[in-house]
Amino acid sequence: MSLAPALPSQILQLLRTEGLEVGAHLPAQWLADRLRVSRSPVNQALEQLHGRGMVRREPNRGYFLATDPAQADVAPGAATDGSQDNLVTRTYFRLADDRLRGELPDTFTEAMLRRRYGLAPAQLQAVLTRIAHEGWGRKKPGYGWEFSPMLTTPESLLQSYRLRLAIEPAALLEPGYRLERAVLERCRAAELHLLAGGIETDSADQLHERGVRFHESLVEGSGNPFFIDTMRRVNGVRRLLSYRSMQDRSRYQEHCRQHLQLLDLLERERNEDAAQAMREHLGSTLRNLARISEILKQEKGVPA
């Protein structure tokens, strides 16, 4: 399956979320890790963006951001590809909504989805590839597809937060913990952007990626590959319910302030205090899950 129809748009969205500026280096392995794909489709997508003038390629050095990613979708020559990318993204969210509402069966075929959503084969493959890489659907041996039973109920979302409550504070207490200055400033800029209005204007994709990147960045500072791998796995499979919970954004200002407090504590190397602040931060989210559960119950009729 090729990621070509959707991956360039996903890369641009990631660059917006990260707040990267013109001239920033775009390592293929970093992009592959962030988007949970292999390097080969990332390199293909970067070459497409190079052809559209959005990135530049330097011999023996790789790719660099050539235009402001906030304006990239309106760059000359991007209209056709951007239109297809937008259709794939809209269909992805429609399909996710339908799954959470209980309107899609546990198993399905590609032909059924093509008829239901009116997709061309390449567009359908882009949607299915994204679902598979995010962990809430997979191809069955032989024929057809099936949705993962994980993280389609409010209780499973709560369970994922309890796992995070166990590992994230511990990661901040690892010997030799170090959060690079550039990472700290990038995380801080993302929070300030949201407080300046991004909470209301950013897409669900952007809000989710901002939260994922913040927490993964803090865990990566531990240097412990077991913590890091666990965080990436749980973030990959909780995405579906995370999108649905974003219907209610009222708690985001509080979350941003808590994130900024965590960054301040880590900057001053007060890791014990930061670990306690992380426990309180994740604990407050758990207490708010009742509200998220009500959203899901209204959409699907599941018990809270």
LINBEL-V447900 format. One record per residue. N is the residue number from 0. PHI is phi in whole degrees, 0 to 359 (* if undefined). Layout:
N/PHI
N/PHI
This chain:
0/*
1/262
2/265
3/305
4/296
5/247
6/295
7/303
8/294
9/295
10/296
11/298
12/294
13/297
14/295
15/296
16/300
17/285
18/69
19/289
20/258
21/305
22/99
23/294
24/287
25/240
26/297
27/299
28/292
29/297
30/297
31/298
32/296
33/293
34/264
35/58
36/227
37/276
38/289
39/301
40/294
41/296
42/297
43/296
44/294
45/297
46/293
47/297
48/294
49/297
50/295
51/267
52/80
53/272
54/230
55/241
56/250
57/245
58/305
59/65
60/236
61/105
62/252
63/224
64/292
65/255
66/226
67/297
68/297
69/294
70/251
71/297
72/294
73/257
74/293
75/305
76/85
77/265
78/300
79/295
80/295
81/298
82/298
83/294
84/302
85/295
86/296
87/299
88/296
89/298
90/293
91/304
92/290
93/299
94/295
95/299
96/300
97/298
98/295
99/291
100/282
101/81
102/269
103/242
104/288
105/295
106/240
107/204
108/243
109/296
110/298
111/297
112/291
113/300
114/293
115/294
116/250
117/63
118/258
119/285
120/307
121/294
122/293
123/298
124/298
125/295
126/296
127/295
128/295
129/297
130/299
131/296
132/289
133/273
134/90
135/251
136/200
137/207
138/284
139/281
140/300
141/95
142/213
143/89
144/231
145/216
146/276
147/290
148/286
149/284
150/56
151/241
152/228
153/303
154/297
155/291
156/295
157/298
158/298
159/296
160/289
161/294
162/297
163/296
164/298
165/282
166/259
167/292
168/299
169/297
170/298
171/290
172/258
173/296
174/302
175/77
176/305
177/211
178/253
179/301
180/303
181/295
182/293
183/301
184/291
185/295
186/296
187/296
188/297
189/295
190/291
191/295
192/300
193/295
194/294
195/276
196/134
197/296
198/303
199/276
200/257
201/288
202/286
203/300
204/303
205/294
206/296
207/296
208/297
209/299
210/293
211/299
212/294
213/301
214/289
215/294
216/298
217/294
218/291
219/299
220/297
221/288
222/71
223/267
224/296
225/287
226/298
227/297
228/296
229/297
230/298
231/295
232/292
233/292
234/292
235/295
236/268
237/267
238/301
239/300
240/288
241/297
242/300
243/295
244/294
245/285
246/300
247/251
248/256
249/295
250/272
251/289
252/297
253/297
254/298
255/299
256/296
257/294
258/297
259/295
260/297
261/300
262/296
263/298
264/295
265/292
266/298
267/269
268/59
269/263
270/291
271/299
272/294
273/295
274/297
275/293
276/296
277/294
278/301
279/293
280/297
281/291
282/296
283/295
284/294
285/301
286/293
287/275
288/294
289/299
290/293
291/297
292/299
293/295
294/300
295/293
296/295
297/294
298/282
299/240
300/79
301/269
302/290
303/287
